[in-house]
Amino acid sequence: MVADHTKANAELKSIVASKKWNIPEPSPTVVAPDAMLTSSTGSDFDRGYINMMVKDHKKTVMLFEHAATSSPDPQIKDFAAKTLPILKQHYTSIQQIANKLGIAYDK
């Protein structure tokens, strides 16, 4: 999953750079570690982390579906369409992990 995300981020950065778009740095609150990640351990950590991954991948899949069909920029539209199957696979994988471990999550 990390390799896929790293590759997608590098490709997106290349597209953004080629268009000379100015993308602001995220605020420190966005990049700060989630409090759950720093304060939980053991099964509490596992449940929190898996729930976070399910929610994040669900949201990302929805955003990429929208971009793949509605982006006015053809490069972004193509990037989203190409990346979407991998994101859907990640989403399915984290749901399967949650189910296997008996961890409930919002569907």
Buried (B, 14 or more C-beta within 10 A) or exposed (E): EEEEBEEBEEBBEEBBEEEEEEEEEEEEEEEEEEEBEEEBEEEEBBBBBBBBBBEEBBEBBEEBBEBBEEBEEEBBBBBBBEBBEBBBEBBEEBBEBBEEEEBEBEE
